[in-house]
């Protein structure tokens, strides 16, 4: 890595005794003055529409200065070790990467050379993160419009393929759009089950770490640290699986480790460990949402399970370790996910 210097995991390292060192967030950043990227797609400044396949160069540092949109029929390939820095001098709500419905992304990070996306300022909420729109089913309907950017998503193909994400570190996202709406770190709108999402770290965000808006996509090996809203959020009938998730909170005023909302698509959560040093709510279920959860380990939260509808007395849609969820249970057991799984987040 050229600029990335063990900025993350400092608190968790102290808590769990890992040998991960922190550093200053004042990493050097130099704005890259390329020609207009809409007419010069091979520049190191990323902005505008990508209308033909492109592979980035891991030896370059890329400057994201606006909306970079991968259009339908096009594949963006990002090799291992590539770093993309979002320009915090721009309006944060207009700086993000979107993979449009019908397009694909191929992030080829490895444990020794992950792909990094972060902001130049290292301030949470200073850019819009990564957004992927797919053609899978969502209760929002076919060709729904996302709450951000007017992005179109959703269809009738649960096996839709938007590409592959392997070993990605995504930090500082969650730009504020309005009082009720913000970007997430990773937003998955109607993304299908043939899409690969594995080994993802989402850090220092001002909204959710990852949010599923319907679809059938699954995710494996997620590390979510100090995202101010929900670490994992889903709505619109998402029905995929999340496997091996580690959530860490040592900030005040975060929302939850999991927020589930809307129609129950009965997603599956396998091996979910969440740790808080500041209390708070671990799992929150809204409307009639539910899930099948196995391997749940919570530590340090004031409330294990919160139900927002007082009239909801039937919790059978929430199955934990083969039994209906209990509002009295703490689910405080030994960690079901080994933090060493994320030693690559440095």
C-alpha positions, 0 to 999 in steps of 0.5 A, spaced: 500 500 500 502 506 498 498 511 503 494 506 507 498 505 514 494 501 519 489 506 520 484 502 523 483 497 528 487 501 533 481 500 539 480 493 537 487 491 538 488 494 545 481 490 547 483 484 544 491 484 545 492 484 537 499 486 535 495 491 530 498 499 531 495 505 529 497 511 526 495 518 524 489 520 520 493 525 517 495 521 511 498 525 505 494 527 499 495 530 493 489 532 488 491 528 481 490 533 476 487 529 470 483 531 464 476 531 464 475 523 466 468 523 462 472 524 456 479 521 458 477 514 462 484 512 463 486 518 467 487 517 475 481 521 476 475 517 477 468 521 475 463 521 470 460 515 466 464 508 465 461 506 458 466 501 456 470 495 460 476 498 464 481 495 469 485 500 474 492 499 475 494 497 482 501 501 481 496 508 481 493 512 486 486 514 484 482 520 486 475 519 486 472 527 485 465 525 484 460 520 482 463 514 478 458 510 474 459 504 471 454 503 466 450 497 464 453 492 460 460 494 463 465 491 467 470 495 472 476 491 474 480 493 480 486 489 482 489 487 488 492 493 492 489 498 488 487 504 493 481 509 491 481 516 495 475 520 495 476 527 495 473 530 501 474 537 498 468 536 494 460 535 496 460 529 500 453 527 497 456 527 490 462 523 491 461 515 490 462 509 486 455 506 483 455 500 479 448 500 475 443 495 474 446 490 468 453 492 470 459 489 474 464 490 478 470 485 479 474 487 486 480 482 486 483 484 493 487 479 497 489 478 504 496 481 503 493 486 498 486 488 499 483 494 495 482 500 499 477 505 498 477 511 503 476 519 504 482 524 503 480 527 510 479 520 514 473 523 517 466 519 517 461 521 513 466 524 508 463 521 501 458 516 499 461 509 499 460 503 494 453 502 491 451 496 487 444 496 483 442 489 481 436 485 478 434 481 483 427 481 487 425 486 492 419 489 495 420 495 492 418 492 485 421 492 479 425 498 476 425 501 483 428 508 485 433 508 490 433 513 496 440 516 493 442 518 486 436 516 483 439 509 481 434 504 478 434 497 481 430 491 482 427 486 477 425 478 477 432 474 477 434 472 484 440 469 481 442 476 478 450 477 478 453 484 479 460 481 479 465 479 485 468 483 491 474 480 495 478 483 500 475 490 500 477 495 506 472 501 505 472 507 510 469 514 512 463 513 508 456 515 510 455 522 507 448 526 509 443 527 504 437 529 508 435 529 516 432 522 514 437 519 509 444 518 508 449 513 504 452 507 507 459 504 506 456 498 502 449 499 499 446 493 495 440 494 492 436 488 489 443 484 488 442 477 486 445 471 489 450 470 483 454 476 486 460 474 490 461 479 497 467 476 501 472 479 506 469 486 507 471 491 512 467 497 513 470 502 518 468 509 521 462 510 517 456 515 519 451 511 517 450 503 516 456 499 514 452 494 509 445 495 508 441 490 503 435 493 500 432 486 498 435 481 493 438 475 494 446 476 495 450 473 501 456 476 504 461 472 508 467 474 512 465 481 514 468 486 519 464 492 521 468 497 526 465 504 529 459 505 524 455 510 527 448 507 525 447 500 524 453 495 522 448 490 518 441 493 516 436 490 511 429 491 508 425 490 502 425 482 503 432 481 503 433 473 503 440 472 503 445 469 508 451 473 512 456 468 514 462 470 519 461 477 522 465 481 527 462 487 529 465 492 534 463 498 537 467 503 542 463 509 540 457 513 543 451 514 540 451 508 535 444 505 533 445 497 533 449 491 530 443 489 526 437 492 524 432 488 520 426 492 517 420 491 513 417 484 510 420 478 512 424 475 507 427 470 513 435 471 511 440 467 515 445 469 519 451 464 521 456 466 526 455 473 528 459 476 534 458 483 536 462 487 542 460 493 545 464 497 550 459 503 550 452 499 551 447 500 546 442 495 542 445 489 539 439 487 535 433 491 533 427 488 529 422 493 526 415 491 522 414 484 521 422 482 520 425 476 522 431 472 521 434 465 522 440 466 527 445 461 529 452 462 532 450 469 536 455 472 541 453 478 544 458 482 549 457 489 552 450 491 550 445 494 554 439 490 550 440 484 546 433 484 542 429 490 541 422 490 538 420 497 535 412 495 535 409 494 542 403 490 539 408 485 536 408 479 541 409 473 536 417 473 535 417 466 532 419 469 525 426 471 529 429 464 530 436 464 534 439 457 535 433 453 533 428 457 538 424 463 538 428 469 540 427 471 547 427 478 550 430 476 556 436 472 554 442 476 553 446 471 548 452 472 551 457 466 550 464 466 547 465 469 541 463 465 535 467 468 530 475 469 531 478 476 530 484 473 527 480 472 521 481 479 520 488 480 521 488 482 514 485 489 516 491 493 517 
